[in-house]
Amino acid sequence: MVWEPKIVGFLCNWCSYRGADLAGISRLKFAPNVKVIRVPCSARVEPAFVLKAFQSGADGVIILGCHPGDCHYSEGNYKTMRRVPLLKKMLAQLGIEDDRVALDWVSASEGEKFASVVDAMTEKVRALGPFTSNNAEELEHAKT
């Protein structure tokens, strides 16, 4: 059996989730590796959620939100834009490669962009291989 990456996708309800829905309705072909979790806003994705995804067996995490300036909650995506680089620094200290976490913006009308972002993330994680933490104990303590 060939290994396939498991990717957790946190999608904002107002734009990215609807962009994913449009991709499905339009019957666009894209990798089936992303398991979607709908969140009210990309800013709602706490660092603990990302850690939990890796602890639960994810090989990668993608956070998708509204384009900057189009957030339903005014400035949520700006908060996410500031938070993700800090999150990646923390994850690097736990031995998690930078490319295992991605942030992108997909609007409700961008079904094709959703499909291409998912395909690109799947290929990136596939190239990295399965996630195995050399720091499993640190990863476990990081969630508390």
C-alpha positions in Angstrom: 0.0 0.0 0.0 1.3 3.4 -0.9 1.5 6.1 1.8 -0.7 9.1 1.3 -0.4 12.3 3.4 -3.1 13.1 5.9 -3.7 16.9 6.0 -6.0 18.7 8.3 -7.5 21.8 6.8 -9.0 24.6 8.9 -11.3 26.6 6.6 -13.0 29.8 7.5 -16.8 29.4 7.2 -17.4 32.6 5.2 -14.9 32.2 2.3 -12.6 29.2 2.2 -15.2 26.6 3.2 -17.5 28.0 0.5 -14.7 28.0 -2.0 -14.2 24.3 -1.2 -17.9 23.7 -1.6 -17.7 25.5 -5.0 -14.8 23.2 -6.0 -16.9 20.2 -5.1 -20.1 21.5 -6.8 -18.0 22.3 -9.9 -16.6 18.7 -9.8 -13.0 20.0 -9.9 -10.4 17.3 -9.5 -8.1 17.8 -6.5 -6.3 15.6 -4.0 -8.6 14.0 -1.4 -6.0 14.2 1.3 -7.4 17.2 3.2 -9.9 16.6 6.0 -11.8 19.8 6.5 -12.6 21.4 9.8 -14.9 24.4 9.4 -14.1 27.3 11.7 -16.0 30.7 12.0 -12.8 32.6 11.1 -9.2 31.7 10.4 -8.3 33.7 13.5 -10.2 31.1 15.5 -7.4 28.5 14.8 -5.5 28.3 18.0 -1.9 27.0 18.0 -3.2 24.2 20.2 -5.5 23.0 17.4 -2.5 22.7 15.1 -0.5 20.8 17.7 -3.5 18.5 18.3 -3.7 17.8 14.5 -0.1 16.6 14.5 -0.6 14.6 17.7 -3.6 12.9 16.1 -1.6 11.7 13.1 -1.7 14.6 10.6 1.2 14.9 8.3 0.4 18.6 7.5 -2.0 21.4 8.4 -3.4 24.1 6.1 -5.2 27.2 7.3 -7.4 28.9 4.7 -9.2 32.2 5.3 -10.7 35.2 3.6 -8.5 37.5 1.6 -7.1 40.3 3.8 -9.6 43.1 3.9 -12.5 40.7 3.2 -12.8 39.1 6.7 -16.4 38.8 7.9 -15.1 39.7 11.4 -13.2 42.8 10.1 -9.6 41.9 11.0 -9.5 38.2 11.8 -7.3 37.3 8.9 -4.8 40.0 9.9 -4.5 38.3 13.3 -4.0 35.0 11.5 -1.3 36.6 9.3 0.6 37.6 12.4 0.0 34.4 14.4 1.1 31.8 11.8 4.8 32.9 11.6 5.0 32.7 15.4 3.3 29.3 15.3 5.9 28.1 12.7 8.8 29.2 15.0 7.3 27.3 17.9 6.7 24.2 15.7 10.3 24.3 14.5 11.5 24.1 18.1 9.4 20.9 18.3 11.0 19.4 15.2 8.1 20.1 12.8 9.2 21.3 9.4 8.1 24.7 8.2 6.5 23.3 5.1 4.1 21.1 7.1 2.0 24.1 7.9 0.6 26.5 5.3 -1.6 29.6 5.3 -3.5 30.8 2.3 -6.5 32.9 1.3 -9.4 31.5 -0.7 -12.6 33.4 -1.4 -16.0 31.8 -1.9 -15.8 32.3 -5.6 -12.3 30.7 -5.9 -13.1 27.0 -6.2 -10.3 26.5 -8.7 -7.8 28.2 -6.3 -9.0 25.9 -3.5 -8.3 22.9 -5.7 -4.8 24.2 -6.6 -3.9 25.1 -3.1 -4.9 21.6 -1.8 -3.0 19.9 -4.6 0.1 22.0 -3.9 0.0 21.3 -0.2 -0.5 17.6 -0.8 2.5 17.5 -3.1 4.6 19.4 -0.6 3.7 17.1 2.3 4.1 14.0 0.1 7.7 15.2 -0.7 8.4 15.6 3.1 7.2 12.1 3.9 5.2 10.9 6.9 5.3 13.1 10.0 7.2 11.5 12.8 8.1 13.5 15.8 11.5 13.0 17.3 10.3 15.1 20.1 7.1 13.2 20.9 7.4 14.0 24.6 7.8 17.7 24.0 4.9 17.7 21.5 2.8 16.1 24.2 3.7 18.7 26.8 3.3 21.6 24.4 -0.5 21.0 24.3 -0.9 21.8 28.0 
